[in-house]
Amino acid sequence: MSKIDYQKLREIAEKTKIVGEAPVMPFDQRINALNDFMKHFSPDIALALLDERERNQQYIKRRDQENEDIALTVGRLLIENGRLVADTLRHLADNEIDSDYFAITSTNENGTEIDHEMAITDYALQAAGTVDELVAALESAEKRIAELESNEVREVGNQFLVVRHPGKTPVIKHCTGDLEEFLRKLIEQDPLVTIDIITHRYYGIGGQWVQDAVEYLHMMSDAGIRIKGE
């Protein structure tokens, strides 16, 4: 389809909203304004907007995946280097050296620097413990990232219906139960009705559902069209 004219869509939506909110206006003018809006904002336009949003989401997802891959690589390198440092310090603590103590400078609780001596074995073991904590934290983070990656990204389509009848304001209804049966009942109740089926996409990530596309509902709401059901 041709390129979407976003500015035109905004203008027609704002115009229709003004018509819907006007306290006094002939019925025919209201219907003409709504028909004009629906002519410019067709189901094809709605689906195109949803598809465009989906492409943007997929691009963001790919970028996030690249960032995760980089983070995993850095994490593995840190873990490997951390283990090497810890093993080196333990080796230092387990072997004899020329001096048992050496001078170090530390900071007390008041923020004052203090010069004192410390057994080199104690210092080495203290450093090794610190590195072990770092490695444990990195391993935990790496495990958590792997868990997040294993969560399947599930897509579901929440279909809703744009129901129109000559001389009446279009309304939005959400299907309850079987779609075919729901449509049959609508047509039985009103043989002149016309129905557009729109799919509203959602994505489930890590057990949480995130709404992916809302442009259609927003624009319909801005136009003053009633929304029924949920």
C-alpha positions in Angstrom: 0.0 0.0 0.0 1.0 3.6 -0.4 2.9 5.5 2.3 0.8 6.5 5.3 0.1 10.2 5.6 0.4 10.6 9.4 -0.3 14.3 9.3 -3.5 13.7 7.4 -4.6 11.0 9.8 -4.0 13.4 12.8 -5.9 16.2 11.1 -8.9 14.1 10.2 -8.9 12.6 13.7 -8.8 16.0 15.4 -11.6 17.2 13.1 -13.8 14.3 13.9 -13.1 14.7 17.6 -14.3 18.3 17.5 -17.5 17.1 15.7 -18.1 14.4 18.3 -17.7 16.9 21.2 -19.8 19.7 19.7 -22.9 20.2 21.9 -25.2 21.1 18.9 -24.6 19.7 15.4 -26.9 18.2 12.8 -26.9 14.4 12.8 -26.0 14.2 9.2 -22.9 16.3 9.8 -21.8 14.0 12.6 -22.3 10.9 10.3 -20.5 12.6 7.4 -17.5 13.5 9.7 -17.3 9.9 11.0 -17.6 8.5 7.5 -14.8 10.8 6.3 -12.7 9.6 9.2 -13.3 5.9 8.4 -12.5 6.6 4.8 -9.1 7.9 5.6 -8.5 5.5 8.5 -9.3 2.2 6.9 -8.6 -1.3 8.3 -5.6 -1.5 5.9 -4.2 1.7 7.5 -4.8 0.3 11.0 -3.0 -2.9 10.1 -0.2 -1.0 8.4 0.3 1.0 11.6 0.4 -2.2 13.7 2.9 -3.8 11.3 5.1 -0.7 11.4 5.1 -0.8 15.2 5.9 -4.5 15.2 8.9 -3.9 12.9 10.1 -1.2 15.3 9.7 -3.6 18.2 11.6 -6.3 16.4 14.5 -3.9 15.6 14.6 -2.9 19.3 14.6 -6.6 20.2 17.6 -7.3 17.9 19.5 -4.4 19.4 18.8 -5.6 22.9 20.0 -9.1 21.9 23.2 -7.6 20.6 23.7 -5.8 23.9 23.0 -9.0 25.9 25.6 -10.9 23.8 28.2 -8.2 24.5 27.3 -8.3 28.2 27.7 -12.1 28.3 31.1 -12.0 26.6 32.3 -9.4 29.0 30.9 -11.4 31.9 32.7 -14.6 30.8 36.0 -12.7 30.5 35.6 -11.2 34.0 34.9 -14.6 35.5 37.9 -16.2 33.8 40.2 -13.3 34.9 38.7 -13.3 38.4 39.4 -17.0 38.9 43.0 -16.4 37.7 43.6 -13.6 40.1 42.0 -15.6 43.0 44.2 -18.6 42.3 47.3 -16.4 42.1 46.6 -14.9 45.4 46.0 -18.3 47.0 49.3 -19.5 45.6 50.9 -16.4 47.2 49.4 -17.2 50.5 50.4 -20.9 50.4 54.1 -20.3 49.7 56.9 -18.9 51.7 58.1 -15.4 50.9 61.0 -13.2 52.2 58.8 -11.2 54.7 55.7 -12.2 56.6 54.4 -8.6 57.0 54.4 -5.6 54.8 53.2 -2.0 55.2 49.8 -1.0 53.9 47.6 2.1 54.1 43.9 1.7 54.9 41.1 4.1 55.9 39.3 3.9 59.2 35.6 4.6 59.9 36.3 8.3 60.4 37.9 8.5 56.9 41.4 8.9 58.3 44.2 7.0 56.5 46.3 4.8 58.7 49.6 3.2 58.0 50.1 -0.3 59.5 51.5 -3.8 58.9 49.5 -6.8 57.8 50.4 -10.4 57.3 50.8 -11.0 53.6 48.9 -14.3 53.9 45.9 -12.5 55.5 46.0 -9.8 52.8 46.2 -12.4 50.0 43.3 -14.4 51.5 41.2 -11.2 52.0 41.8 -10.3 48.3 41.0 -13.8 47.2 37.7 -13.6 49.1 36.8 -10.3 47.5 37.5 -11.7 44.0 35.4 -14.8 44.9 32.5 -12.6 45.7 32.9 -10.8 42.4 32.9 -14.0 40.5 29.8 -15.3 42.3 28.0 -12.1 41.5 28.9 -12.3 37.8 27.9 -15.9 37.6 24.6 -15.1 39.2 24.0 -12.3 36.7 25.0 -14.6 33.8 22.5 -17.2 35.0 19.8 -14.6 35.3 20.4 -13.4 31.7 20.2 -17.0 30.5 16.9 -17.5 32.3 15.5 -14.4 30.6 16.7 -15.5 27.2 15.0 -18.9 27.7 11.6 -17.3 28.2 9.7 -17.7 25.0 8.4 -14.5 23.4 4.7 -15.4 22.7 2.4 -13.4 20.5 -1.3 -13.5 20.8 -3.9 -11.6 18.8 -6.7 -9.9 20.7 -9.3 -9.3 18.0 -11.8 -6.6 18.2 -14.6 -5.6 15.8 -15.6 -2.3 14.3 -19.3 -2.6 13.9 -21.1 -0.1 11.6 -24.8 0.4 10.7 -26.3 3.0 8.4 -27.3 6.0 10.4 -25.6 4.9 13.6 -22.3 5.8 15.2 -19.7 3.0 14.7 -18.8 1.1 17.9 -16.0 -1.3 18.9 -16.9 -4.7 20.3 -14.6 -7.4 21.7 -15.3 -11.0 20.7 -16.4 -13.2 23.6 -16.1 -16.9 22.9 -16.1 -18.4 19.4 -15.6 -15.6 16.8 -17.8 -17.2 14.2 -20.7 -17.6 16.6 -20.2 -14.1 17.9 -20.4 -12.7 14.3 -23.4 -14.8 13.5 -25.3 -13.4 16.5 -24.4 -9.8 15.6 -25.7 -10.3 12.1 -28.9 -11.9 13.3 -29.5 -9.0 15.6 -28.8 -6.5 12.8 -28.8 -7.8 9.2 -27.6 -4.5 7.8 -24.5 -4.4 10.0 -21.0 -4.3 8.5 -18.1 -5.6 10.5 -14.3 -5.0 10.3 -12.1 -7.4 12.2 -8.9 -5.9 13.6 -6.2 -7.9 15.4 -4.6 -6.1 18.4 -1.2 -7.7 19.1 0.4 -8.4 22.4 3.7 -9.9 23.3 4.4 -12.0 26.4 8.0 -11.6 27.7 9.2 -13.3 30.9 5.7 -14.0 32.2 4.5 -10.4 31.7 2.3 -9.2 29.0 3.2 -6.0 27.2 0.8 -4.2 24.8 2.5 -3.7 21.5 0.1 -1.5 19.5 -2.5 1.0 20.6 -2.7 3.5 17.8 -6.0 2.2 16.4 -7.8 2.4 19.7 -6.3 5.8 20.5 -7.3 7.3 17.2 -10.8 5.8 17.4 -11.2 7.2 20.9 -9.9 10.6 19.8 -12.5 10.6 17.1 -15.2 10.3 19.8 -16.3 6.8 18.8 -17.7 4.7 21.6 -15.8 1.7 22.9 -17.8 -1.2 24.3 -16.5 -4.2 26.1 -13.0 -5.0 27.3 
